[in-house]
Amino acid sequence: MSGTEGSWGVCWALVTGASRGLGAAICEGVAPLLGEGSRMVGVARTAGGLANTEGQLKKASAKVEFIPVELDLSVASKTDMETALKLHFGGEDVPSPSRVLIFHNAGSLGHLKYLKDQVDQQHVQQYFNLNVSSVVTLNAVFMGMVRSLAPSAAIEVINISSLCAVQPFKSWGLYCAGKAGRDMLFRVLASEEPNVTVLNYAPGPLDNDMQVAARTETADDDLRSAFSSMKNEGKLLPCSTSVGKLIDILNSKKFKSGDHVDYYDEL
Ligand SMILES: NC(=O)c1ccc[n+]([C@@H]2O[C@H](COP(=O)([O-])OP(=O)(O)OC[C@H]3O[C@@H](n4cnc5c(N)ncnc54)[C@H](OP(=O)(O)O)[C@@H]3O)[C@@H](O)[C@H]2O)c1
Protein backbone atom coordinates (compact mmCIF):
# COMPACT_ATOMS: atom_id res chain seq x y z
CA MET A 1 0.00 0.00 0.00
CA SER A 2 1.38 3.42 -0.94
CA GLY A 3 1.10 6.65 1.04
CA THR A 4 2.91 7.82 4.14
CA GLU A 5 1.33 8.76 7.44
CA GLY A 6 -0.65 11.99 7.25
CA SER A 7 0.24 12.41 3.55
CA TRP A 8 -3.33 13.28 2.51
CA GLY A 9 -3.28 16.42 4.69
CA VAL A 10 -6.30 17.75 6.54
CA CYS A 11 -9.30 15.83 5.23
CA TRP A 12 -12.94 15.26 5.90
CA ALA A 13 -14.08 11.73 5.10
CA LEU A 14 -17.57 10.26 5.16
CA VAL A 15 -17.82 6.46 5.07
CA THR A 16 -21.22 4.73 4.85
CA GLY A 17 -21.56 1.19 6.13
CA ALA A 18 -18.73 1.85 8.61
CA SER A 19 -19.87 -0.65 11.25
CA ARG A 20 -18.26 -3.79 9.76
CA GLY A 21 -16.85 -5.43 6.66
CA LEU A 22 -15.29 -3.30 3.97
CA GLY A 23 -16.54 0.01 5.44
CA ALA A 24 -14.82 -0.61 8.77
CA ALA A 25 -11.64 -1.59 6.87
CA ILE A 26 -11.83 1.63 4.80
CA CYS A 27 -11.98 3.69 8.02
CA GLU A 28 -9.04 1.81 9.51
CA GLY A 29 -6.95 1.84 6.33
CA VAL A 30 -7.54 5.46 5.37
CA ALA A 31 -7.22 7.02 8.87
CA PRO A 32 -3.39 6.84 9.09
CA LEU A 33 -3.10 8.77 5.81
CA LEU A 34 -5.14 11.70 7.12
CA GLY A 35 -3.36 14.67 8.68
CA GLU A 36 -3.78 16.18 12.15
CA GLY A 37 -7.20 17.78 12.59
CA SER A 38 -8.94 15.50 10.07
CA ARG A 39 -12.45 14.23 10.71
CA MET A 40 -14.00 10.98 9.69
CA VAL A 41 -17.74 10.39 9.99
CA GLY A 42 -18.89 6.76 9.87
CA VAL A 43 -22.54 5.99 9.16
CA ALA A 44 -24.44 2.75 9.85
CA ARG A 45 -27.43 1.50 11.85
CA THR A 46 -25.55 -0.46 14.51
CA ALA A 47 -24.05 1.47 17.43
CA GLY A 48 -21.97 -1.51 18.62
CA GLY A 49 -20.37 -2.00 15.21
CA LEU A 50 -19.56 1.70 14.91
CA ALA A 51 -18.01 1.61 18.40
CA ASN A 52 -15.78 -1.31 17.30
CA THR A 53 -14.67 0.69 14.27
CA GLU A 54 -13.93 3.69 16.49
CA GLY A 55 -11.77 1.49 18.74
CA GLN A 56 -9.82 0.10 15.76
CA LEU A 57 -9.39 3.55 14.29
CA LYS A 58 -7.97 4.95 17.52
CA LYS A 59 -5.29 2.26 17.34
CA ALA A 60 -4.62 3.07 13.66
CA SER A 61 -4.31 6.84 14.12
CA ALA A 62 -4.36 9.21 17.07
CA LYS A 63 -4.66 12.24 14.79
CA VAL A 64 -8.11 11.64 13.35
CA GLU A 65 -11.40 12.21 15.10
CA PHE A 66 -13.92 9.48 14.29
CA ILE A 67 -17.58 10.39 14.69
CA PRO A 68 -20.09 7.52 14.64
CA VAL A 69 -23.50 8.40 13.22
CA GLU A 70 -26.39 5.97 13.57
CA LEU A 71 -28.58 6.40 10.52
CA ASP A 72 -30.72 3.96 8.56
CA LEU A 73 -30.02 5.10 5.02
CA SER A 74 -32.99 3.17 3.62
CA VAL A 75 -35.37 5.57 5.37
CA ALA A 76 -33.26 8.66 6.22
CA SER A 77 -34.65 11.90 4.81
CA LYS A 78 -32.62 14.65 3.15
CA THR A 79 -33.06 16.67 6.35
CA ASP A 80 -31.71 13.79 8.50
CA MET A 81 -28.63 13.65 6.27
CA GLU A 82 -28.12 17.45 6.23
CA THR A 83 -28.48 17.67 10.01
CA ALA A 84 -25.95 14.89 10.63
CA LEU A 85 -23.37 16.29 8.21
CA LYS A 86 -23.63 19.94 9.32
CA LEU A 87 -23.48 18.90 12.97
CA HIS A 88 -20.31 16.87 12.55
CA PHE A 89 -18.39 18.71 9.84
CA GLY A 90 -19.53 22.27 10.67
CA GLY A 91 -18.36 24.33 13.65
CA GLU A 92 -15.80 27.08 14.04
CA ASP A 93 -13.22 24.90 15.77
CA VAL A 94 -13.10 22.38 12.89
CA PRO A 95 -9.95 22.87 10.74
CA SER A 96 -10.71 23.56 7.09
CA PRO A 97 -9.86 20.57 4.89
CA SER A 98 -7.88 20.62 1.66
CA ARG A 99 -9.47 17.35 0.57
CA VAL A 100 -12.87 15.77 1.25
CA LEU A 101 -13.81 12.19 0.46
CA ILE A 102 -17.08 10.33 0.48
CA PHE A 103 -17.07 6.53 0.35
CA HIS A 104 -20.50 5.26 -0.74
CA ASN A 105 -19.93 1.81 0.71
CA ALA A 106 -23.16 0.77 2.51
CA GLY A 107 -25.01 -1.85 0.56
CA SER A 108 -27.13 -4.97 0.77
CA LEU A 109 -27.71 -8.06 -1.35
CA GLY A 110 -31.51 -8.12 -1.15
CA HIS A 111 -33.45 -11.27 -1.97
CA LEU A 112 -31.16 -13.52 -4.03
CA LYS A 113 -33.97 -15.01 -6.13
CA TYR A 114 -34.65 -15.37 -9.82
CA LEU A 115 -36.44 -12.35 -11.30
CA LYS A 116 -39.53 -14.50 -11.98
CA ASP A 117 -39.82 -14.91 -8.20
CA GLN A 118 -39.26 -11.26 -7.20
CA VAL A 119 -42.91 -10.61 -6.32
CA ASP A 120 -42.35 -8.71 -3.06
CA GLN A 121 -42.87 -5.19 -4.33
CA GLN A 122 -42.14 -3.55 -0.98
CA HIS A 123 -38.81 -5.35 -0.71
CA VAL A 124 -37.83 -4.23 -4.20
CA GLN A 125 -38.68 -0.61 -3.39
CA GLN A 126 -36.77 -0.73 -0.10
CA TYR A 127 -33.85 -2.35 -1.88
CA PHE A 128 -33.50 0.48 -4.37
CA ASN A 129 -34.11 3.07 -1.63
CA LEU A 130 -31.01 1.94 0.22
CA ASN A 131 -28.77 0.95 -2.64
CA VAL A 132 -29.55 3.66 -5.19
CA SER A 133 -31.92 6.45 -4.07
CA SER A 134 -30.24 7.22 -0.74
CA VAL A 135 -26.87 7.35 -2.52
CA VAL A 136 -28.14 10.05 -4.90
CA THR A 137 -29.50 12.18 -2.05
CA LEU A 138 -26.58 11.69 0.32
CA ASN A 139 -24.11 12.55 -2.43
CA ALA A 140 -25.96 15.77 -3.31
CA VAL A 141 -26.28 16.77 0.35
CA PHE A 142 -22.58 16.03 0.91
CA MET A 143 -21.44 18.06 -2.11
CA GLY A 144 -23.68 20.97 -1.11
CA MET A 145 -22.35 20.88 2.46
CA VAL A 146 -18.72 20.83 1.28
CA ARG A 147 -19.23 23.70 -1.16
CA SER A 148 -20.76 25.85 1.56
CA LEU A 149 -18.40 24.96 4.45
CA ALA A 150 -15.13 24.23 2.63
CA PRO A 151 -15.42 25.73 -0.87
CA SER A 152 -11.74 25.37 -1.76
CA ALA A 153 -11.49 21.68 -0.83
CA ALA A 154 -10.97 19.07 -3.56
CA ILE A 155 -13.88 16.61 -3.63
CA GLU A 156 -13.36 12.86 -4.19
CA VAL A 157 -16.32 10.51 -4.55
CA ILE A 158 -15.72 6.78 -4.23
CA ASN A 159 -18.56 4.42 -5.07
CA ILE A 160 -18.07 0.85 -3.88
CA SER A 161 -19.12 -1.10 -6.92
CA SER A 162 -18.89 -4.77 -7.87
CA LEU A 163 -18.23 -7.12 -10.77
CA CYS A 164 -22.04 -7.38 -10.70
CA ALA A 165 -22.25 -3.81 -12.08
CA VAL A 166 -20.85 -5.08 -15.38
CA GLN A 167 -21.74 -8.79 -15.46
CA PRO A 168 -25.14 -10.51 -14.92
CA PHE A 169 -25.33 -13.07 -12.10
CA LYS A 170 -28.34 -15.41 -12.09
CA SER A 171 -30.67 -14.79 -9.10
CA TRP A 172 -28.77 -11.60 -8.24
CA GLY A 173 -30.96 -9.28 -10.35
CA LEU A 174 -31.57 -6.66 -7.65
CA TYR A 175 -27.91 -6.48 -6.67
CA CYS A 176 -26.66 -6.34 -10.28
CA ALA A 177 -29.20 -3.64 -11.21
CA GLY A 178 -28.38 -1.58 -8.11
CA LYS A 179 -24.64 -1.74 -8.75
CA ALA A 180 -25.00 -1.02 -12.50
CA GLY A 181 -27.28 1.92 -11.70
CA ARG A 182 -24.84 3.34 -9.18
CA ASP A 183 -21.92 3.05 -11.59
CA MET A 184 -23.86 4.99 -14.22
CA LEU A 185 -24.94 7.66 -11.72
CA PHE A 186 -21.31 8.25 -10.85
CA ARG A 187 -20.21 8.25 -14.48
CA VAL A 188 -22.79 10.99 -15.03
CA LEU A 189 -21.46 12.84 -11.96
CA ALA A 190 -17.93 12.67 -13.41
CA SER A 191 -19.13 14.19 -16.67
CA GLU A 192 -21.14 16.92 -14.90
CA GLU A 193 -18.37 17.85 -12.45
CA PRO A 194 -14.94 18.01 -14.09
CA ASN A 195 -13.38 19.28 -10.85
CA VAL A 196 -14.63 16.34 -8.79
CA THR A 197 -12.71 13.04 -8.81
CA VAL A 198 -15.05 10.07 -9.11
CA LEU A 199 -14.08 6.39 -8.81
CA ASN A 200 -16.25 3.29 -9.12
CA TYR A 201 -14.20 0.66 -7.27
CA ALA A 202 -15.07 -3.06 -7.42
CA PRO A 203 -13.34 -4.51 -4.32
CA GLY A 204 -13.20 -8.18 -5.37
CA PRO A 205 -14.77 -11.09 -3.44
CA LEU A 206 -14.33 -10.38 0.28
CA ASP A 207 -14.16 -12.82 3.16
CA ASN A 208 -16.96 -11.29 5.25
CA ASP A 209 -20.66 -11.37 6.22
CA MET A 210 -21.89 -10.57 2.73
CA GLN A 211 -20.13 -13.64 1.30
CA VAL A 212 -21.71 -15.85 3.98
CA ALA A 213 -25.11 -14.73 2.64
CA ALA A 214 -23.90 -15.28 -0.94
CA ARG A 215 -22.92 -18.90 -0.11
CA THR A 216 -26.15 -19.72 1.73
CA GLU A 217 -28.97 -17.64 0.20
CA THR A 218 -28.23 -17.58 -3.54
CA ALA A 219 -31.11 -19.34 -5.34
CA ASP A 220 -29.07 -20.35 -8.37
CA ASP A 221 -27.36 -23.68 -7.54
CA ASP A 222 -24.34 -23.19 -9.81
CA LEU A 223 -23.65 -19.70 -8.51
CA ARG A 224 -24.13 -20.74 -4.88
CA SER A 225 -21.62 -23.57 -5.24
CA ALA A 226 -19.20 -21.25 -7.06
CA PHE A 227 -19.25 -18.97 -4.01
CA SER A 228 -18.65 -21.96 -1.71
CA SER A 229 -15.73 -23.12 -3.86
CA MET A 230 -14.15 -19.67 -3.70
CA LYS A 231 -14.30 -19.82 0.10
CA ASN A 232 -12.99 -23.42 0.27
CA GLU A 233 -10.16 -22.67 -2.15
CA GLY A 234 -9.07 -19.59 -0.15
CA LYS A 235 -9.89 -17.20 -2.99
CA LEU A 236 -11.73 -14.61 -0.87
CA LEU A 237 -9.82 -11.45 0.00
CA PRO A 238 -9.40 -9.93 3.45
CA CYS A 239 -11.14 -6.53 3.47
CA SER A 240 -7.87 -4.83 4.46
CA THR A 241 -6.14 -6.20 1.32
CA SER A 242 -8.81 -4.71 -0.92
CA VAL A 243 -8.64 -1.39 0.93
CA GLY A 244 -4.87 -1.35 0.35
CA LYS A 245 -5.51 -1.63 -3.40
CA LEU A 246 -8.17 1.11 -3.24
CA ILE A 247 -5.68 3.43 -1.54
CA ASP A 248 -3.03 2.59 -4.16
CA ILE A 249 -5.54 3.43 -6.93
CA LEU A 250 -6.43 6.76 -5.28
CA ASN A 251 -2.77 7.63 -4.77
CA SER A 252 -1.76 6.64 -8.31
CA LYS A 253 -4.36 8.98 -9.89
CA LYS A 254 -4.03 6.85 -13.04
CA PHE A 255 -7.77 6.32 -13.54
CA LYS A 256 -10.06 8.63 -15.47
CA SER A 257 -12.77 10.21 -13.33
CA GLY A 258 -15.91 8.04 -13.53
CA ASP A 259 -14.00 4.85 -14.42
CA HIS A 260 -14.95 1.42 -13.05
CA VAL A 261 -11.73 -0.05 -11.63
CA ASP A 262 -11.61 -3.61 -10.29
CA TYR A 263 -9.33 -4.97 -7.55
CA TYR A 264 -7.84 -7.34 -10.15
CA ASP A 265 -7.08 -4.60 -12.71
CA GLU A 266 -3.44 -3.65 -13.26
CA LEU A 267 -2.66 -0.20 -11.92
N1 LIG B 1 -18.49 -8.78 0.26
C1 LIG B 1 -18.14 -8.86 -1.01
O1 LIG B 1 -17.65 -9.90 -1.48
C2 LIG B 1 -18.33 -7.66 -1.91
C3 LIG B 1 -17.93 -7.77 -3.24
C4 LIG B 1 -18.11 -6.67 -4.08
C5 LIG B 1 -18.68 -5.52 -3.58
N2 LIG B 1 -19.07 -5.44 -2.28
C6 LIG B 1 -19.67 -4.18 -1.81
O2 LIG B 1 -18.91 -3.69 -0.71
C7 LIG B 1 -19.75 -2.86 0.10
C8 LIG B 1 -19.58 -3.27 1.55
O3 LIG B 1 -20.08 -4.57 1.69
P1 LIG B 1 -19.57 -5.60 2.78
O4 LIG B 1 -19.11 -6.78 2.02
O5 LIG B 1 -18.66 -4.94 3.74
O6 LIG B 1 -20.98 -5.95 3.43
P2 LIG B 1 -21.46 -6.11 4.92
O7 LIG B 1 -20.40 -6.77 5.75
O8 LIG B 1 -22.80 -6.72 4.81
O9 LIG B 1 -21.58 -4.58 5.42
C9 LIG B 1 -22.59 -3.74 4.93
C10 LIG B 1 -22.48 -2.41 5.63
O10 LIG B 1 -23.58 -1.59 5.18
C11 LIG B 1 -24.30 -1.10 6.30
N3 LIG B 1 -25.72 -0.98 6.02
C12 LIG B 1 -26.55 -1.97 5.58
N4 LIG B 1 -27.80 -1.50 5.52
C13 LIG B 1 -27.76 -0.21 5.93
C14 LIG B 1 -28.75 0.80 6.11
N5 LIG B 1 -30.04 0.57 5.86
N6 LIG B 1 -28.36 2.02 6.55
C15 LIG B 1 -27.05 2.27 6.85
N7 LIG B 1 -26.08 1.36 6.68
C16 LIG B 1 -26.44 0.13 6.26
C17 LIG B 1 -24.05 -2.14 7.39
O11 LIG B 1 -24.17 -1.56 8.68
P3 LIG B 1 -25.39 -1.81 9.71
O12 LIG B 1 -25.87 -3.20 9.52
O13 LIG B 1 -24.75 -1.52 11.03
O14 LIG B 1 -26.38 -0.76 9.33
C18 LIG B 1 -22.60 -2.53 7.15
O15 LIG B 1 -21.73 -1.62 7.79
C19 LIG B 1 -21.16 -3.05 -0.43
O16 LIG B 1 -21.51 -1.95 -1.25
C20 LIG B 1 -21.06 -4.31 -1.26
O17 LIG B 1 -22.03 -4.37 -2.26
C21 LIG B 1 -18.91 -6.49 -1.43
The ligand as an SDF file (V2000), in Angstrom:
LIG
                    3D

 48 52  0  0  0  0  0  0  0  0999 V2000
  -18.4910   -8.7790    0.2630 N   0  0  0  0  0  0  0  0  0  0  0  0
  -18.1390   -8.8610   -1.0090 C   0  0  0  0  0  0  0  0  0  0  0  0
  -17.6460   -9.8970   -1.4780 O   0  0  0  0  0  0  0  0  0  0  0  0
  -18.3320   -7.6620   -1.9060 C   0  0  0  0  0  0  0  0  0  0  0  0
  -17.9330   -7.7680   -3.2370 C   0  0  0  0  0  0  0  0  0  0  0  0
  -18.1130   -6.6740   -4.0810 C   0  0  0  0  0  0  0  0  0  0  0  0
  -18.6840   -5.5160   -3.5840 C   0  0  0  0  0  0  0  0  0  0  0  0
  -19.0660   -5.4440   -2.2850 N   0  0  0  0  0  0  0  0  0  0  0  0
  -19.6660   -4.1810   -1.8130 C   0  0  0  0  0  0  0  0  0  0  0  0
  -18.9060   -3.6940   -0.7120 O   0  0  0  0  0  0  0  0  0  0  0  0
  -19.7510   -2.8610    0.0980 C   0  0  0  0  0  0  0  0  0  0  0  0
  -19.5790   -3.2710    1.5470 C   0  0  0  0  0  0  0  0  0  0  0  0
  -20.0830   -4.5730    1.6910 O   0  0  0  0  0  0  0  0  0  0  0  0
  -19.5680   -5.6010    2.7760 P   0  0  0  0  0  0  0  0  0  0  0  0
  -19.1060   -6.7790    2.0250 O   0  0  0  0  0  0  0  0  0  0  0  0
  -18.6570   -4.9450    3.7350 O   0  0  0  0  0  0  0  0  0  0  0  0
  -20.9760   -5.9540    3.4260 O   0  0  0  0  0  0  0  0  0  0  0  0
  -21.4560   -6.1080    4.9200 P   0  0  0  0  0  0  0  0  0  0  0  0
  -20.3970   -6.7660    5.7470 O   0  0  0  0  0  0  0  0  0  0  0  0
  -22.8000   -6.7210    4.8140 O   0  0  0  0  0  0  0  0  0  0  0  0
  -21.5800   -4.5820    5.4190 O   0  0  0  0  0  0  0  0  0  0  0  0
  -22.5900   -3.7390    4.9350 C   0  0  0  0  0  0  0  0  0  0  0  0
  -22.4790   -2.4100    5.6290 C   0  0  0  0  0  0  0  0  0  0  0  0
  -23.5780   -1.5870    5.1800 O   0  0  0  0  0  0  0  0  0  0  0  0
  -24.2960   -1.0970    6.3020 C   0  0  0  0  0  0  0  0  0  0  0  0
  -25.7200   -0.9800    6.0200 N   0  0  0  0  0  0  0  0  0  0  0  0
  -26.5490   -1.9700    5.5840 C   0  0  0  0  0  0  0  0  0  0  0  0
  -27.8040   -1.5000    5.5150 N   0  0  0  0  0  0  0  0  0  0  0  0
  -27.7600   -0.2060    5.9320 C   0  0  0  0  0  0  0  0  0  0  0  0
  -28.7540    0.8040    6.1050 C   0  0  0  0  0  0  0  0  0  0  0  0
  -30.0390    0.5710    5.8590 N   0  0  0  0  0  0  0  0  0  0  0  0
  -28.3580    2.0230    6.5530 N   0  0  0  0  0  0  0  0  0  0  0  0
  -27.0540    2.2720    6.8470 C   0  0  0  0  0  0  0  0  0  0  0  0
  -26.0810    1.3560    6.6830 N   0  0  0  0  0  0  0  0  0  0  0  0
  -26.4350    0.1300    6.2620 C   0  0  0  0  0  0  0  0  0  0  0  0
  -24.0490   -2.1350    7.3950 C   0  0  0  0  0  0  0  0  0  0  0  0
  -24.1730   -1.5560    8.6820 O   0  0  0  0  0  0  0  0  0  0  0  0
  -25.3910   -1.8080    9.7110 P   0  0  0  0  0  0  0  0  0  0  0  0
  -25.8660   -3.1980    9.5200 O   0  0  0  0  0  0  0  0  0  0  0  0
  -24.7520   -1.5180   11.0310 O   0  0  0  0  0  0  0  0  0  0  0  0
  -26.3840   -0.7580    9.3310 O   0  0  0  0  0  0  0  0  0  0  0  0
  -22.5960   -2.5310    7.1470 C   0  0  0  0  0  0  0  0  0  0  0  0
  -21.7270   -1.6150    7.7850 O   0  0  0  0  0  0  0  0  0  0  0  0
  -21.1640   -3.0460   -0.4330 C   0  0  0  0  0  0  0  0  0  0  0  0
  -21.5060   -1.9510   -1.2490 O   0  0  0  0  0  0  0  0  0  0  0  0
  -21.0570   -4.3090   -1.2570 C   0  0  0  0  0  0  0  0  0  0  0  0
  -22.0320   -4.3700   -2.2580 O   0  0  0  0  0  0  0  0  0  0  0  0
  -18.9060   -6.4870   -1.4300 C   0  0  0  0  0  0  0  0  0  0  0  0
  1  2  1  0
  2  3  2  0
  2  4  1  0
  4  5  1  0
  4 48  2  0
  5  6  2  0
  6  7  1  0
  7  8  2  0
  8  9  1  0
  8 48  1  0
  9 10  1  0
  9 46  1  0
 10 11  1  0
 11 12  1  0
 11 44  1  0
 12 13  1  0
 13 14  1  0
 14 15  2  0
 14 16  1  0
 14 17  1  0
 17 18  1  0
 18 19  2  0
 18 20  1  0
 18 21  1  0
 21 22  1  0
 22 23  1  0
 23 24  1  0
 23 42  1  0
 24 25  1  0
 25 26  1  0
 25 36  1  0
 26 27  1  0
 26 35  1  0
 27 28  2  0
 28 29  1  0
 29 30  1  0
 29 35  2  0
 30 31  1  0
 30 32  2  0
 32 33  1  0
 33 34  2  0
 34 35  1  0
 36 37  1  0
 36 42  1  0
 37 38  1  0
 38 39  2  0
 38 40  1  0
 38 41  1  0
 42 43  1  0
 44 45  1  0
 44 46  1  0
 46 47  1  0
M  CHG  2   8   1  16  -1
M  END
$$$$
